[in-house]
Amino acid sequence: MVVLTAMSASLYAAILIPFKVLPLIPGVTEFRPANAIPVVCSFLFGPAGAWGAAIGNIIGDFFGGLGPGDLFGFFANLLYGLVPYKMWQAFTDADPLPRSLPTWAAFVAVVALAAGSCGLIVGWGLNLLGFIPFSILGNIVFFNNFVVAGFLSPLLLLALYPRVKRARLRYVDILPAAAVRRGRLRWLGVAVVTVAVPLGYAVGNLISAGRLSLPVVGAVHGGTGALQIGVGLLPVIALLLFGLSLL
């Protein structure tokens, strides 16, 4: 698992770094074809893919300039690599290969939740620091992740998953006991995560646009509304983490 973590991190970073020259928000994020890698590695290697995504993102950030926002990027990418296998494993034993309409629907939903979890954390964190409004960064990160991963990760999985399965290098092959998911509360976890991600985007965008304010911390008057976002999204993020803990 340590080797697979290192492999996932190095592969993610190796594809991230060349595209630093195509920024969407200079110094913060860029066009990322590499966003398919955490999803693919998550389905293949479970937690090794999640830690690989977090570490690989930090390595990539070295080439764009490190800052306090990179801490949120670390945890955002950790969730980006954690959500796919956790959610898929919670409700099915099928291989994550979208070959029929039901599996396509499930696959797209899982990728959307993973992309949304990443965007929610990084959008909240950098807005909390007063850098970039959530309505800009959170939405850009979500669409950047979702579009790239939704298009590329099924193609990569169709090519790689059968080979990795035959080589018995999947998470469920290496640690079958740890990979078993049959907790009674798993369906509650699936429901909580499914609700928390879109709820977070709704609340974050409303606060960021000034259409929703929290009287206890004052209204948003221009700027990034850092305190409003920081306080307003904190319960939703706690709900997301609670849901993931049940999976």
C-alpha positions as CSV (number, residue, x, y, z in Angstrom):
1,M,0.0,0.0,0.0
2,V,2.9,2.4,0.7
3,V,4.3,1.6,-2.8
4,L,0.9,2.2,-4.4
5,T,0.6,5.5,-2.5
6,A,4.0,6.7,-3.8
7,M,3.1,5.5,-7.3
8,S,-0.3,7.3,-7.2
9,A,1.3,10.5,-5.9
10,S,4.1,10.5,-8.4
11,L,1.8,9.9,-11.3
12,Y,-0.6,12.6,-10.2
13,A,2.2,15.1,-9.7
14,A,3.9,14.2,-13.0
15,I,0.8,15.1,-15.0
16,L,-0.1,18.1,-12.9
17,I,3.3,19.9,-13.2
18,P,3.4,20.4,-17.1
19,F,-0.1,22.0,-17.0
20,K,0.9,24.7,-14.5
21,V,1.4,26.9,-17.6
22,L,-2.4,26.8,-18.3
23,P,-3.8,28.6,-15.2
24,L,-7.5,29.1,-14.6
25,I,-6.8,31.2,-11.5
26,P,-3.1,32.2,-11.6
27,G,-1.3,30.8,-8.6
28,V,-4.3,28.8,-7.4
29,T,-5.5,26.3,-10.0
30,E,-5.0,25.4,-13.6
31,F,-6.5,23.2,-16.3
32,R,-5.9,19.7,-14.9
33,P,-6.1,16.6,-17.1
34,A,-4.4,14.9,-14.1
35,N,-7.8,15.1,-12.3
36,A,-8.7,11.7,-13.6
37,I,-5.8,10.1,-11.8
38,P,-7.1,10.4,-8.2
39,V,-10.5,8.9,-9.3
40,V,-8.8,6.0,-11.1
41,C,-6.3,5.3,-8.3
42,S,-9.2,5.5,-5.7
43,F,-11.2,2.8,-7.5
44,L,-8.0,0.7,-7.9
45,F,-6.1,1.2,-4.6
46,G,-8.6,2.7,-2.1
47,P,-6.8,4.7,0.6
48,A,-3.5,4.5,-1.2
49,G,-5.1,6.4,-4.0
50,A,-6.5,9.0,-1.5
51,W,-3.2,9.6,0.2
52,G,-1.5,9.6,-3.2
53,A,-3.9,12.4,-4.4
54,A,-3.2,14.5,-1.4
55,I,0.6,14.1,-1.5
56,G,0.8,14.4,-5.3
57,N,-1.1,17.7,-5.1
58,I,1.3,19.1,-2.6
59,I,4.2,18.0,-4.9
60,G,2.5,19.8,-7.8
61,D,2.0,22.9,-5.7
62,F,5.8,23.2,-5.2
63,F,6.0,24.1,-8.8
64,G,3.3,26.8,-8.6
65,G,4.4,28.4,-5.3
66,L,3.3,27.1,-1.8
67,G,1.1,29.1,0.5
68,P,-1.3,28.7,3.4
69,G,-4.1,27.7,1.0
70,D,-2.2,24.5,0.0
71,L,-3.1,23.0,3.4
72,F,-6.8,23.0,2.3
73,G,-5.7,21.7,-1.1
74,F,-4.1,18.7,0.6
75,F,-7.3,17.8,2.5
76,A,-9.5,18.6,-0.5
77,N,-7.5,16.2,-2.7
78,L,-7.5,13.6,0.1
79,L,-11.3,13.6,-0.1
80,Y,-11.2,13.6,-3.9
81,G,-9.3,10.3,-3.7
82,L,-11.4,9.0,-0.8
83,V,-14.9,9.5,-1.9
84,P,-15.0,7.3,-5.0
85,Y,-14.0,4.0,-3.5
86,K,-15.8,4.7,-0.2
87,M,-19.1,5.5,-2.0
88,W,-18.8,2.7,-4.6
89,Q,-17.9,0.1,-2.0
90,A,-20.8,1.2,0.3
91,F,-23.5,0.2,-2.1
92,T,-22.2,-2.4,-4.6
93,D,-19.7,-5.2,-5.1
94,A,-19.6,-4.6,-8.9
95,D,-16.4,-3.5,-10.6
96,P,-16.4,0.3,-11.2
97,L,-16.6,-0.2,-15.0
98,P,-19.5,1.9,-16.5
99,R,-20.7,-0.6,-19.1
100,S,-24.5,-0.3,-18.6
101,L,-26.9,2.6,-17.9
102,P,-27.2,1.9,-14.2
103,T,-23.5,1.6,-13.7
104,W,-22.9,4.8,-15.8
105,A,-25.4,6.7,-13.6
106,A,-23.8,5.4,-10.4
107,F,-20.3,6.2,-11.7
108,V,-21.2,9.8,-12.8
109,A,-22.9,10.4,-9.4
110,V,-19.8,9.2,-7.5
111,V,-17.4,11.3,-9.6
112,A,-19.7,14.3,-9.1
113,L,-19.7,13.8,-5.3
114,A,-15.9,13.4,-5.3
115,A,-15.4,16.5,-7.4
116,G,-17.9,18.4,-5.3
117,S,-16.2,17.4,-2.0
118,C,-12.8,18.6,-3.3
119,G,-14.2,21.9,-4.5
120,L,-16.2,22.4,-1.3
121,I,-13.1,22.1,0.9
122,V,-10.7,24.2,-1.2
123,G,-13.4,26.8,-2.0
124,W,-14.3,27.1,1.7
125,G,-10.7,27.2,2.9
126,L,-9.3,29.8,0.5
127,N,-12.4,32.0,1.0
128,L,-12.0,31.6,4.7
129,L,-8.4,33.0,4.3
130,G,-9.9,35.9,2.3
131,F,-8.2,35.0,-1.0
132,I,-10.9,34.1,-3.5
133,P,-14.7,34.1,-3.2
134,F,-16.3,30.6,-3.0
135,S,-18.6,31.3,-5.9
136,I,-15.5,31.6,-8.1
137,L,-13.0,29.0,-6.8
138,G,-15.5,26.4,-5.5
139,N,-17.4,26.2,-8.8
140,I,-14.2,26.2,-11.0
141,V,-12.7,23.4,-9.0
142,F,-15.9,21.4,-9.2
143,F,-16.3,21.7,-13.0
144,N,-12.6,21.2,-13.7
145,N,-12.6,18.0,-11.7
146,F,-15.9,16.7,-12.8
147,V,-15.5,17.3,-16.6
148,V,-12.0,15.9,-16.8
149,A,-12.5,12.9,-14.5
150,G,-16.0,12.2,-15.9
151,F,-14.5,12.0,-19.4
152,L,-11.1,10.4,-18.9
153,S,-11.5,8.1,-15.8
154,P,-13.9,5.6,-17.4
155,L,-11.6,5.2,-20.4
156,L,-8.6,4.6,-18.1
157,L,-10.5,2.2,-15.9
158,L,-11.7,0.2,-18.8
159,A,-8.1,-0.2,-19.9
160,L,-6.4,-0.6,-16.5
161,Y,-8.9,-2.2,-14.1
162,P,-9.0,-5.7,-15.6
163,R,-5.2,-5.9,-15.7
164,V,-4.8,-4.6,-12.1
165,K,-7.5,-7.1,-11.0
166,R,-5.7,-10.0,-12.6
167,A,-2.5,-8.9,-11.0
168,R,-4.3,-8.8,-7.6
169,L,-3.1,-5.3,-6.9
170,R,-6.5,-3.8,-6.0
171,Y,-7.1,-2.6,-2.4
172,V,-9.6,-5.4,-1.9
173,D,-7.0,-8.0,-3.0
174,I,-4.2,-6.6,-0.8
175,L,-6.3,-5.9,2.3
176,P,-9.5,-7.9,1.9
177,A,-10.5,-7.7,5.6
178,A,-10.0,-4.0,5.8
179,A,-11.9,-3.5,2.5
180,V,-15.1,-5.2,3.7
181,R,-17.9,-2.8,4.0
182,R,-21.1,-4.0,5.6
183,G,-21.7,-1.6,8.4
184,R,-25.4,-1.1,9.2
185,L,-25.1,2.7,8.9
186,R,-23.5,2.7,5.5
187,W,-26.7,3.7,3.7
188,L,-27.0,6.6,6.2
189,G,-23.5,7.6,5.2
190,V,-24.3,7.5,1.5
191,A,-27.4,9.6,2.1
192,V,-25.5,12.2,4.3
193,V,-22.7,12.6,1.8
194,T,-25.2,12.9,-1.1
195,V,-27.0,15.7,0.7
196,A,-24.0,17.5,2.2
197,V,-22.1,18.2,-1.1
198,P,-24.9,19.9,-3.0
199,L,-26.1,21.6,0.2
200,G,-22.6,23.0,0.7
201,Y,-22.5,24.4,-2.8
202,A,-26.0,26.0,-2.4
203,V,-25.1,27.6,0.9
204,G,-21.6,28.7,-0.3
205,N,-22.9,30.3,-3.5
206,L,-25.7,32.0,-1.8
207,I,-23.5,33.5,0.9
208,S,-20.8,34.4,-1.6
209,A,-23.4,36.2,-3.8
210,G,-24.7,38.1,-0.8
211,R,-28.1,36.4,-1.0
212,L,-27.8,34.7,2.3
213,S,-26.2,36.2,5.4
214,L,-25.6,35.0,9.0
215,P,-26.8,37.8,11.4
216,V,-24.4,36.6,14.1
217,V,-21.3,37.5,12.0
218,G,-22.7,40.4,10.0
219,A,-23.8,40.8,6.4
220,V,-21.5,40.4,3.4
221,H,-20.5,43.9,2.2
222,G,-18.2,43.4,-0.8
223,G,-14.9,41.5,-0.6
224,T,-14.9,37.8,-0.1
225,G,-17.1,37.5,2.9
226,A,-14.5,35.3,4.6
227,L,-16.1,35.1,8.0
228,Q,-19.6,34.5,6.6
229,I,-18.3,31.6,4.4
230,G,-16.1,30.3,7.2
231,V,-18.9,30.0,9.7
232,G,-21.7,29.3,7.2
233,L,-20.1,26.3,5.6
234,L,-18.5,24.8,8.7
235,P,-21.6,22.8,9.7
236,V,-22.0,21.4,6.2
237,I,-18.4,20.3,6.0
238,A,-18.8,18.6,9.4
239,L,-21.8,16.9,8.0
240,L,-19.8,15.7,5.0
241,L,-17.0,14.3,7.2
242,F,-19.6,12.6,9.5
243,G,-21.2,10.9,6.4
244,L,-17.8,9.7,5.2
245,S,-17.0,8.3,8.7
246,L,-20.1,6.0,8.4
247,L,-18.9,4.4,5.1
